[in-house]
Amino acid sequence: MKRKLFLMAILLALSGGVLAQNPRTFCNPLNIDYQPFGKRAKTAADPVIVPFENKYYLFCSIYAGGVSGYRISDNLIDWKLVKFPDHILKKVLNGKGEAYAPAVFAKDGYIYWMRLDSKVVIRSKNPSDANSWEVFSENGHLSFDPCFFLDDDGKVYNYFGALESNVAELKPDDFSVVGGTNRQITPKTKGVETLINSPYGLHQGKSEYEGRFCDWNKPETLDTARLIRTENPQKPQFSTVSVDSMQEGAWMTKYGGKYYLQNSNPGTACPWYSDSVYVSDFPNKDFKLADYATASMKVGGFINSTGHSCVFKDFNGNWWRITTMWVGVLAGFERRLGLFPVGFDDEGRMFTQTRFGDYPMVMPNKKVPFGKSLLAGWENLSLCAKPSSSTSDFEKEKLACDENVRTWWSAKSAQAGAYFELNWEKPVKVYALQVNFAEENIDQSAVDEDYHSYRLFYKSSPDGEWKILADKSQNKTNAAHDYIELKTPVKLSAVKIENVHSAKRGNFAIRDLRVFGKTNINARPQAVKNARALRDKKDSRNIKFVWESKNSDVKGYIINYGVAPNALHLNVQYQKPDADSLTLSCFNSMAKDYWFRIDSYNENGITKGEVLKAE
């Protein structure tokens, strides 16, 4: 036995592909066991994380046909699925076997759980044991997208709503409503005139941003000039059936004696799904839209949107947002989960770090200062790689390294041995990889085959031999976005993923094989020149950004902006190298001024622009 272990250790060392024993980084979207949705898709949405008794508990919407449960983690990286017991499921699922948008919180040694549009509240004092759940009340507050909040004085509130946010104080014995406390706390976003007069750009209208009329796979569609009202507006312009803007997924955070009410808009089926923020000195009245809103937005990059979120503090005292991210190709509600750092600046402005938020981030093991970037500092090397595969359609191969979760390459079948590879002209130094599988021709009934098995190989030089980088051939878990951090970086000139088993009998298909590390080439793009931000004089919710950039090596731009030069908390990533302008209609007319900085980036790094004031 000792000799066998010794030989295994030698083989691993020779392979050069030793995986990190204790992963210190993670990468969005999170690699959890996403549940089936419809005939073709996987999904998870409406998340809540509750830190409780030295563990983290993750709850999401439950969909028909999936595993009806929740997840447990010690470190916010590795998650284990736990199923609710059958006698509890009979109480909490609706007639279709669903439980959407749960409200979950901890109080007096229990975790409490209640779904949307139900009065049944369940609880557990030891949720690590699935059988510990019991019915607490069948008289809870019936509401849409509920959010439980425990204030410092022991009072419990429910924040809820769809076209506005409401609040009600709950009785501690059964979570029914305390008489006279149910009230509306944000203005409705319903109807054309209301939306026209709203100060908030992301209230332009649900159908406008959901964009049934545009292809969100194309970076240029992030330009929202078509949403701007003119004397002869392009259609659709507040003339479609659903013009109302959602205010769903309410969440309450208390910090520094202030109450931060967040809700999501304009609608989940678009990259712009974001969380706004209203602030008050009280938990149940006088909420005002913050002039710096939005509180979280992730537009552009591999995957988009940060709406319908939960904000929580980890056991080290760091704030996080677990949020819903949108895919929306195989089904409108095809979604994923993302985890992002949250902070509050010196002026009390709430912000979420989403800049390159789908690149590897460090999971801290101690308290870190607000605003400190948790990015690992590795670049996306797939941006400069050349793809090839076991099939001959080169244009399709490009889709597996195009930084777009909504496109993918697929082999012709589920056959073992099919491969996809990336090659570099010069060797690169790789620290981590993310394998994003796609659902191509899957059979949702094949529940026992919902796992991905594969091998990753690498070459040290173009004419070198293939060596094992990571062997996942024995994997039996659902790994839609498998993230692999290497214990030590590996220099290589090619990476290949080879299929062993495709999930649910589907084709071997990859959304993107993302490789992170360093090129060791000092060739960052030149800084953009003559950058300007032209705020619309008639409608200050709209700003047109213009710049000059003639560097052929640029892969995209980051437009950072905010209400002060030291508060550029928001950003849009524009993956259009030849662009010289972008119009955005997501601003807040309550903000007197906006400041901005346009950065350029490629696989070698980022070149920051100058901080300027919008004109």
Secondary structure, DSSP 8 states (H G I E B T S, - for coil): -HHHHHHHHHHHHHHS--B-SS--EE-SS-----EEETTTEEE--S-EEEEETTEEEEE--B-TTS--EEEEESSSSS-EEEE--HHHHHHHS-TTS-B-S-EEEEETTEEEEE-TT---EEEES-TTSGGG-EEEES-----SS-EEEE-TTS-EEEEE-SSS-EEEEE-TTT--B-TT--EE-S----SHHHHHH-SBGGGS-HHHHHTTTS-TTSGGGG--GGGS--SS--SSSS-SS------EEEEEEEETTEEEEEEEES-SSSTT-EEEEEEESSSSS--EE-TT--SB--BSSSSEEEEEEEEEE-TTS-EEEEEEEE--SSSTT-EEEEEEEEEE-TT--EEE--TTTTS-EE--SS---TT---B---EEGGGG-EEEESS--HHHHHGGGSS-TT--EE-SS--TT-EEEEEEEEEEEEEEEEEEE---S--TT-GGG---EEEEEEESSTTS--EEEEEETT--S--TEEEEEEEEEEEEEEEEEEEEE-GGG---EEEEEEEEEE----------EEEEEEE-SS-TT-EEEEEE---TT--EEEEEEESSTT---EEEEE--TT--EEEE---BTT-S--EEEEEEEETTEEE----EE--
